[in-house]
Amino acid sequence: MSVSKGIDPRGPRVGASITAVLLAAVVLLGASTAGLWLLTFIMLSFVLGTLRGAEGSWQGMLFKKFVRPRLSPPGELEDRRPPRFAQGVGLFVTAVGVLLGFFGVLPAVPIAAAVAFVAAALNAVVGLCLGCEMYLLMRRAGLVRA
Amino acid sequence: MLGQVIALVVLVLGTAALGVWWSARQGAVRAPRETPVGVDWASSGIALADRVTFVQFSAEVCAACRSTSRVLGGLTRSAADVGHRELLVDDHLDLVRSLGVLRTPTVLVVDGGGQEVARMSGVVSDTQARQALSRIPAAVAEADGEGQS
């Protein structure tokens, strides 16, 4: 991994749009085993993104390999911490759905996918930043430490 | 299957509506929040500029804070009596609570007397920052010097 000052801000947004499409597919699959497996796959993708940063997830790799070469260089680079925080939030939401699903509560699968879809789609389309919206609330509630 | 398709359509429409609403709120100049007591900015280590200070609450995981900081910093450099102070919410949780700050970036527009005159939250554009600035009469501050009542 190269030590860079930042990442191309378009990378996480392209990744979020791929994730949003997959989450929409989970909603279509409904409360089913197929939906549970697809959500599990998405959750594992978030594990990768949380550990390695959004640019280290497979969606980030796809962006780097196939999308970025076709774009002009980014106007400015972005800190990698905000998208990584968002990956962690995605991991939490999908993990709740996956756990409940494996304990037999299958309706939790499309519901968790729907919640994650809202965040991923808004991130992709209008640039919603979960770290901006949620970090302070979590901090105030004592859920995270600095 | 029909039920799932309907669910997805509703979800997409709801998300779109949320996106429009969220985008419209970004950086919008709003009225100040009622603060029962005046804030002692100096005791929090915040030196106010003569006319107006943008007090920006930021976090490390907040991407919009960076661009907002650039916009406000640029504006500050073009006017001597306008200041920009950026605080990390982690270091000022008490201030965050007493001022009712819920998200980052939140920018309070504070006049020379320490009174909040407007606030903005979400990414702030140059136009919005200038709009907030226009809420403080420059002429009065310049004519009176420090003689503000």
Interface residues (C-beta under 8 A of the other chain):
Chain A: P9 A24 V27 L28 L29 G30 E78 D79 R81 P82 P83 R84 F85 P110 A114 F117 V118 A121 L122 V125 V126 L128 C129 G131 C132 E133 Y135 L136 L137 R139 R140 A146
Chain B: M1 G3 Q4 V5 A7 L8 L11 V12 G14 T15 L18 G19 W22 S23 F57 A59 E60 V61 C62 A63 A64 C65 R66 V89 D90 L93 V96 R97 V101 L102 R103 T104 P105 G122
